[in-house]
């Protein structure tokens, strides 16, 4: 009779241990799911995108400044600058 009680206690201990493990795994999974839903981990990717966009905007601003200068300068000055550039070239 003693061995039956010991067997039942061992069985209950195994079932309880398994149940605790299953609950723990379920909680870990739920935490990961909620973290993904909240967007954790996207911060680094978003920072890279923002940095790339800022660099592109700086380049575009420089180009716009050049285009504005070309559009607003008088025709004579632009012609003189182009002629100056042609004269500065050395024959190849």
GROMACS elastic network, one bead per residue, 0.5 to 0.9 nm:
[ bonds ]
;  ai    aj funct       b0    kb
    1     4     6  0.53161   500
    1     5     6  0.67502   500
    1     6     6  0.89371   500
    2     5     6  0.52847   500
    2     6     6  0.63097   500
    2     7     6  0.86104   500
    3     6     6  0.50024   500
    3     7     6  0.59755   500
    3     8     6  0.85099   500
    4     7     6  0.50297   500
    4     8     6  0.61086   500
    4     9     6  0.85819   500
    5     8     6  0.51113   500
    5     9     6  0.61620   500
    5    10     6  0.86096   500
    6     9     6  0.51021   500
    6    10     6  0.61474   500
    6    11     6  0.85244   500
    7    10     6  0.51183   500
    7    11     6  0.60676   500
    7    12     6  0.85857   500
    8    12     6  0.61015   500
    8    13     6  0.85423   500
    9    12     6  0.50921   500
    9    13     6  0.61064   500
    9    14     6  0.86165   500
   10    13     6  0.50435   500
   10    14     6  0.62035   500
   10    15     6  0.86612   500
   11    14     6  0.51359   500
   11    15     6  0.62087   500
   11    16     6  0.85928   500
   12    15     6  0.50928   500
   12    16     6  0.60440   500
   12    17     6  0.85122   500
   13    16     6  0.51315   500
   13    17     6  0.60680   500
   13    18     6  0.85408   500
   14    17     6  0.51623   500
   14    18     6  0.61410   500
   14    19     6  0.85583   500
   15    18     6  0.51334   500
   15    19     6  0.60915   500
   15    20     6  0.86625   500
   16    19     6  0.50186   500
   16    20     6  0.61665   500
   16    21     6  0.86199   500
   17    20     6  0.52005   500
   17    21     6  0.62789   500
   17    22     6  0.87000   500
   18    21     6  0.51138   500
   18    22     6  0.61776   500
   18    23     6  0.86513   500
   19    22     6  0.50937   500
   19    23     6  0.61758   500
   19    24     6  0.85537   500
   20    23     6  0.51667   500
   20    24     6  0.60807   500
   20    25     6  0.86147   500
   21    24     6  0.50541   500
   21    25     6  0.61324   500
   21    26     6  0.85309   500
   22    25     6  0.51984   500
   22    26     6  0.61514   500
   22    27     6  0.86810   500
   23    26     6  0.50351   500
   23    27     6  0.62218   500
   23    28     6  0.87063   500
   24    27     6  0.51569   500
   24    28     6  0.62550   500
   24    29     6  0.86262   500
   25    28     6  0.51185   500
   25    29     6  0.61390   500
   25    30     6  0.85945   500
   26    29     6  0.51249   500
   26    30     6  0.61779   500
   26    31     6  0.86899   500
   27    30     6  0.50331   500
   27    31     6  0.61930   500
   27    32     6  0.86835   500
   28    31     6  0.51210   500
   28    32     6  0.62938   500
   28    33     6  0.86163   500
   29    32     6  0.51737   500
   29    33     6  0.61355   500
   29    34     6  0.86480   500
   30    33     6  0.50048   500
   30    34     6  0.61395   500
   30    35     6  0.85465   500
   31    34     6  0.51943   500
   31    35     6  0.61244   500
   31    36     6  0.86620   500
   32    35     6  0.50513   500
   32    36     6  0.62037   500
   32    37     6  0.85332   500
   33    36     6  0.52349   500
   33    37     6  0.61532   500
   33    38     6  0.86465   500
   34    38     6  0.60781   500
   34    39     6  0.86406   500
   35    38     6  0.50753   500
   35    39     6  0.63259   500
   35    40     6  0.55386   500
   35    41     6  0.84988   500
   36    39     6  0.51149   500
   36    40     6  0.59244   500
   36    41     6  0.78925   500
   37    40     6  0.78033   500
   39    42     6  0.56972   500
   39    43     6  0.79846   500
   40    43     6  0.69807   500
   41    44     6  0.66176   500
   41    45     6  0.77495   500
   42    45     6  0.52610   500
   42    46     6  0.60657   500
   42    47     6  0.86062   500
   43    46     6  0.50853   500
   43    47     6  0.61159   500
   43    48     6  0.87158   500
   44    47     6  0.50936   500
   44    48     6  0.63842   500
   44    49     6  0.87751   500
   45    48     6  0.51898   500
   45    49     6  0.63620   500
   45    50     6  0.87382   500
   46    49     6  0.50348   500
   46    50     6  0.61431   500
   46    51     6  0.85989   500
   47    50     6  0.50772   500
   47    51     6  0.61356   500
   47    52     6  0.86025   500
   48    51     6  0.51329   500
   48    52     6  0.61715   500
   48    53     6  0.85604   500
   49    52     6  0.51477   500
   49    53     6  0.61158   500
   49    54     6  0.86012   500
   50    53     6  0.50430   500
   50    54     6  0.61026   500
   50    55     6  0.86479   500
   51    54     6  0.51092   500
   51    55     6  0.62553   500
   51    56     6  0.86518   500
   52    55     6  0.51920   500
   52    56     6  0.62279   500
   52    57     6  0.86051   500
   53    56     6  0.50776   500
   53    57     6  0.60667   500
   53    58     6  0.86440   500
   54    58     6  0.62234   500
   54    59     6  0.87640   500
   55    58     6  0.51630   500
   55    59     6  0.64630   500
   55    60     6  0.87524   500
   56    59     6  0.51827   500
   56    60     6  0.62237   500
   56    61     6  0.86358   500
   57    60     6  0.50048   500
   57    61     6  0.60444   500
   57    62     6  0.86502   500
   58    61     6  0.51160   500
   58    62     6  0.63954   500
   58    63     6  0.87993   500
   59    62     6  0.52502   500
   59    63     6  0.64111   500
   59    64     6  0.87604   500
   60    63     6  0.50369   500
   60    64     6  0.61206   500
   60    65     6  0.85791   500
   61    64     6  0.50440   500
   61    65     6  0.61474   500
   61    66     6  0.87065   500
   62    65     6  0.50999   500
   62    66     6  0.63969   500
   62    67     6  0.87178   500
   63    66     6  0.51580   500
   63    67     6  0.62130   500
   63    68     6  0.85676   500
   64    68     6  0.59401   500
   64    69     6  0.84532   500
   65    68     6  0.50718   500
   65    69     6  0.61343   500
   65    70     6  0.85854   500
   66    69     6  0.51232   500
   66    70     6  0.61822   500
   66    71     6  0.85899   500
   67    70     6  0.50161   500
   67    71     6  0.60407   500
   67    72     6  0.85566   500
   68    71     6  0.50344   500
   68    72     6  0.60316   500
   68    73     6  0.83755   500
   69    72     6  0.52811   500
   69    73     6  0.58143   500
   70    73     6  0.55262   500
   70    74     6  0.83802   500
   70    75     6  0.89646   500
   70    78     6  0.73822   500
   71    74     6  0.82189   500
   72    75     6  0.89451   500
   73    76     6  0.83745   500
   73    77     6  0.67954   500
   73    78     6  0.67612   500
   74    77     6  0.56570   500
   74    78     6  0.66330   500
   74    79     6  0.89149   500
   75    78     6  0.52706   500
   75    79     6  0.61979   500
   75    80     6  0.86849   500
   76    79     6  0.51383   500
   76    80     6  0.61819   500
   76    81     6  0.86861   500
   77    80     6  0.50895   500
   77    81     6  0.62392   500
   77    82     6  0.86883   500
   78    81     6  0.51395   500
   78    82     6  0.62423   500
   78    83     6  0.85764   500
   79    82     6  0.51456   500
   79    83     6  0.60716   500
   79    84     6  0.84473   500
   80    83     6  0.50254   500
   80    84     6  0.59447   500
   80    85     6  0.85522   500
   81    85     6  0.62217   500
   81    86     6  0.86933   500
   82    85     6  0.50996   500
   82    86     6  0.63152   500
   82    87     6  0.86993   500
   83    86     6  0.50157   500
   83    87     6  0.61475   500
   83    88     6  0.85879   500
   84    87     6  0.50917   500
   84    88     6  0.61436   500
   84    89     6  0.88616   500
   85    88     6  0.51350   500
   85    89     6  0.66329   500
   86    89     6  0.55341   500
   86    90     6  0.88763   500
   87    90     6  0.79083   500
   89    92     6  0.87808   500
